[in-house]
Amino acid sequence: MDLIIDLAETDPDRLQALRQAVSLPTRAKTLQTIALALKTMGETATDTAKGKKAARQASAEAARAPGGKFAPRAAPRLVADNT
């Protein structure tokens, strides 16, 4: 990569900027920043409840869901046909 930059550029300031752009520390820092951003987005995008009140609310809603402990019962089915 350095060889291509050396052959294509004559301006020393631009040459310095291009070498810095493709250097390993710059690429490593960029990769580290992207990884940190993805980690932060992953932590904030979870569906788990945050805090005690939210956790209790989520657990209460799960108990009220169909099939849960406090779910409303279904209407009784008639066994005999009374017609």
trRosetta pair geometry for C-beta under 8 A, 3 or more apart (Angstrom, degrees):
i j d omega theta_ij theta_ji phi_ij phi_ji
1 4 5.9 -53 -155 34 35 110
1 5 6.5 33 150 -16 66 107
1 22 5.2 -145 142 162 143 154
2 5 5.6 -57 -149 39 35 112
2 6 6.1 37 154 -22 69 106
2 19 6.7 44 -117 -116 90 95
2 22 7.7 -165 -68 89 66 134
3 6 5.7 -53 -145 35 30 112
3 7 6.4 23 158 -14 64 108
4 7 6.0 -59 -146 39 28 106
4 8 6.0 12 162 -10 65 117
5 8 6.2 -67 -138 43 25 101
5 9 5.8 -15 179 14 66 120
5 15 6.5 123 156 -142 104 73
5 18 4.8 174 -140 122 128 133
5 19 6.3 155 126 -69 161 73
5 22 7.4 -152 -49 23 142 143
6 9 7.1 -71 -123 49 15 86
6 15 7.4 60 -102 -143 51 118
9 14 5.4 -145 -157 104 129 110
9 15 4.7 167 113 -82 132 83
9 18 6.3 179 -28 15 161 151
10 15 7.7 -103 114 -49 5 118
11 14 3.9 58 85 19 115 113
11 15 6.3 179 87 -17 56 86
12 15 5.3 -52 -141 36 32 117
12 16 6.3 37 158 -21 65 103
13 16 5.8 -52 -151 34 30 112
13 17 6.5 28 151 -17 63 107
14 17 5.6 -54 -147 38 34 112
14 18 6.2 33 155 -19 67 106
15 18 5.9 -55 -146 37 28 109
15 19 6.4 27 156 -17 63 107
16 19 5.9 -57 -148 37 28 110
16 20 6.4 25 155 -17 63 109
17 20 5.8 -58 -148 38 29 110
17 21 6.3 33 153 -25 64 107
18 21 5.5 -52 -146 31 32 114
18 22 6.6 8 163 0 65 107
19 22 6.5 -71 -149 47 28 93
19 23 6.4 49 151 -53 64 99
20 23 5.5 -35 -148 -2 34 122
20 26 6.2 106 162 -48 66 147
21 26 6.3 -125 -146 117 24 161
22 26 7.5 56 50 63 6 129
22 27 7.4 14 -163 -45 37 116
23 26 4.8 87 66 9 87 107
23 27 7.1 -164 92 -4 44 89
24 27 5.8 -61 -145 41 32 107
24 28 6.0 32 159 -21 69 109
25 28 5.6 -55 -141 38 31 112
25 29 6.2 32 159 -20 65 106
26 29 5.9 -54 -148 35 28 110
26 30 6.5 29 153 -18 62 107
27 30 5.6 -54 -149 37 33 113
27 31 6.3 33 154 -19 66 106
28 31 5.7 -55 -148 38 31 111
28 32 6.3 33 152 -20 65 107
29 32 5.6 -53 -146 36 32 113
29 33 6.4 34 153 -20 64 105
30 33 5.7 -54 -149 35 31 112
30 34 6.5 29 154 -16 64 106
31 34 5.8 -54 -147 37 32 110
31 35 6.3 33 154 -20 65 107
32 35 5.7 -54 -145 37 30 112
32 36 6.4 31 155 -18 64 106
33 36 5.8 -55 -148 36 30 111
33 37 6.4 30 153 -19 63 106
34 37 5.7 -55 -149 36 32 112
34 38 6.4 30 154 -17 65 106
35 38 5.8 -55 -147 38 31 109
35 39 6.3 33 153 -21 64 106
36 39 5.6 -53 -146 35 32 113
36 40 6.3 31 155 -18 65 106
37 40 5.8 -55 -148 37 30 111
37 41 6.3 29 154 -17 64 106
38 41 5.7 -54 -145 38 32 110
38 42 6.2 34 154 -21 64 107
39 42 5.7 -56 -149 36 30 113
39 43 6.5 26 155 -17 64 106
40 43 5.9 -55 -148 36 31 108
40 44 6.4 16 159 -8 65 110
41 44 6.1 -65 -143 44 30 101
41 45 5.8 22 162 -19 67 119
42 45 6.0 -61 -134 39 25 107
42 46 7.4 47 160 -48 57 89
43 46 6.6 -35 -165 -10 32 111
48 58 7.9 55 -162 -157 48 177
49 54 3.8 -175 -174 131 105 97
49 55 4.4 169 94 -80 129 51
49 57 6.9 166 -130 60 148 89
49 58 4.2 -141 -41 -15 138 141
50 54 5.5 27 60 61 48 152
50 55 7.9 -136 76 -47 5 85
51 54 4.7 81 64 17 92 106
51 55 6.6 -157 92 -10 44 91
52 55 5.8 -59 -146 37 28 111
52 56 6.3 26 157 -17 65 106
53 56 5.8 -55 -148 37 31 110
53 57 6.3 31 154 -19 65 107
54 57 5.6 -52 -145 37 33 113
54 58 6.3 34 155 -20 65 106
55 58 5.8 -53 -147 37 30 111
55 59 6.4 27 155 -16 64 107
56 59 5.8 -57 -147 39 31 109
56 60 6.3 32 154 -20 65 106
57 60 5.7 -54 -147 36 31 111
57 61 6.4 29 155 -17 64 106
58 61 5.8 -54 -147 37 31 110
58 62 6.4 33 152 -20 63 106
59 62 5.6 -51 -147 35 34 113
59 63 6.5 35 153 -20 65 103
60 63 5.7 -54 -149 34 33 110
60 64 6.5 24 154 -12 65 108
61 64 5.8 -59 -146 42 33 107
61 65 6.7 54 150 -45 63 93
62 65 5.6 -33 -155 1 36 120
62 68 6.2 159 142 -109 53 137
63 68 4.5 150 -172 168 31 129
63 69 4.9 -36 -157 45 96 97
63 70 4.8 43 142 24 102 104
63 71 7.7 -147 151 -44 51 70
64 68 5.8 -8 25 72 8 146
64 70 5.4 -38 -88 89 62 100
64 71 6.0 121 -170 -91 37 57
65 68 4.6 99 56 -27 68 125
65 71 6.3 -46 91 -89 31 112
66 71 5.4 104 -121 -147 29 146
67 71 6.1 68 26 -14 21 161
68 71 4.5 123 52 -41 77 101
78 81 7.4 106 124 -86 118 43
78 82 7.5 -79 180 -7 142 101
